[in-house]
Amino acid sequence: MKAARRAEVRLPELTVWDGGELEPDGDYDGLEFADLDLVGQDGVGARFMDCALRRCALDEAGLAKARILDSVLEGIRGVGTDLSGASLRDVEVLEARLGGVQLHGAVLERVLVRGGKIDYLNLRTARLKDVVFESCVLVEPDFGGAVLERVEFRDCVLRGADLTGARLKDVDLRGAAELGIARGVEALSGAVISPTQLFDLAPALAAQLGLRVIA
């Protein structure tokens, strides 16, 4: 079992962003976006390098195909944020409050998601490598068709997850405080779980095998 390599972000001294709205294909380097209303703004294809987004509202923000590198996203919040096809590398996502965020087709490498709550996270066909979910709550996350390699769930709640068609390698679920798989339990091949979790998953595994349990 290979452990995930954690993101280690060391930000330089940052310049406060005061440039108005985000722009498609914008290039943002060494900037701090703090307490901003970015609702509905269009940053498709933008590049964020050595940046910090703190306590920003991202409802319906268009960040498809954005590249977020060596950056911290702290206290961000929003519903329907579009990060489809985005690339996140060496990123810390801290205490986020998000709903329906679109990360389908995205690539996440050395990403830490710590604290907060994310409802209906869409990671379909995404690629996750060296990703750690820690002390957070994930409600009905969709990993359908995704590839997960060296992904760890530590002291987090995973509720109603969809793993249909996902491929897992060195995925450590033992530290999950709650492990609920709604669909795709057969994709757990390549994951490690605890004996207690095996007991909790027994009904889903039996259903997958077509096994009837009669007292």
Secondary structure in CASP SS format (residue, H / E / C, confidence):
PFRMAT SS
TARGET T0000
AUTHOR 0000-0000-0000
METHOD secondary structure of the structure
MODEL  1
M C 1.00
K C 1.00
A C 1.00
A C 1.00
R C 1.00
R C 1.00
A C 1.00
E C 1.00
V C 1.00
R C 1.00
L C 1.00
P C 1.00
E C 1.00
L C 1.00
T E 1.00
V E 1.00
W C 1.00
D C 1.00
G C 1.00
G C 1.00
E C 1.00
L C 1.00
E C 1.00
P C 1.00
D C 1.00
G C 1.00
D E 1.00
Y E 1.00
D E 1.00
G C 1.00
L E 1.00
E E 1.00
F E 1.00
A E 1.00
D C 1.00
L C 1.00
D E 1.00
L C 1.00
V C 1.00
G C 1.00
Q C 1.00
D E 1.00
G C 1.00
V C 1.00
G C 1.00
A C 1.00
R E 1.00
F E 1.00
M E 1.00
D C 1.00
C C 1.00
A E 1.00
L E 1.00
R E 1.00
R C 1.00
C C 1.00
A E 1.00
L C 1.00
D C 1.00
E C 1.00
A C 1.00
G E 1.00
L C 1.00
A C 1.00
K C 1.00
A C 1.00
R E 1.00
I E 1.00
L E 1.00
D E 1.00
S E 1.00
V E 1.00
L E 1.00
E E 1.00
G C 1.00
I C 1.00
R E 1.00
G E 1.00
V E 1.00
G C 1.00
T C 1.00
D E 1.00
L C 1.00
S C 1.00
G C 1.00
A C 1.00
S E 1.00
L E 1.00
R E 1.00
D E 1.00
V E 1.00
E E 1.00
V E 1.00
L E 1.00
E E 1.00
A E 1.00
R E 1.00
L E 1.00
G E 1.00
G C 1.00
V C 1.00
Q E 1.00
L C 1.00
H C 1.00
G C 1.00
A C 1.00
V E 1.00
L E 1.00
E E 1.00
R E 1.00
V E 1.00
L E 1.00
V E 1.00
R E 1.00
G E 1.00
G E 1.00
K E 1.00
I E 1.00
D E 1.00
Y C 1.00
L C 1.00
N E 1.00
L C 1.00
R C 1.00
T C 1.00
A C 1.00
R E 1.00
L E 1.00
K E 1.00
D E 1.00
V E 1.00
V E 1.00
F E 1.00
E E 1.00
S C 1.00
C C 1.00
V E 1.00
L E 1.00
V E 1.00
E C 1.00
P C 1.00
D E 1.00
F C 1.00
G C 1.00
G C 1.00
A C 1.00
V E 1.00
L E 1.00
E E 1.00
R E 1.00
V E 1.00
E E 1.00
F E 1.00
R E 1.00
D C 1.00
C C 1.00
V E 1.00
L E 1.00
R E 1.00
G E 1.00
A E 1.00
D E 1.00
L C 1.00
T C 1.00
G C 1.00
A C 1.00
R E 1.00
L E 1.00
K E 1.00
D E 1.00
V E 1.00
D E 1.00
L E 1.00
R E 1.00
G E 1.00
A C 1.00
A C 1.00
E E 1.00
L E 1.00
G E 1.00
I E 1.00
A E 1.00
R E 1.00
G C 1.00
V H 1.00
E H 1.00
A H 1.00
L H 1.00
S C 1.00
G C 1.00
A E 1.00
V E 1.00
I C 1.00
S C 1.00
P H 1.00
T H 1.00
Q H 1.00
L H 1.00
F H 1.00
D H 1.00
L H 1.00
A H 1.00
P H 1.00
A H 1.00
L H 1.00
A H 1.00
A H 1.00
Q H 1.00
L H 1.00
G C 1.00
L C 1.00
R C 1.00
V C 1.00
I C 1.00
A C 1.00
END
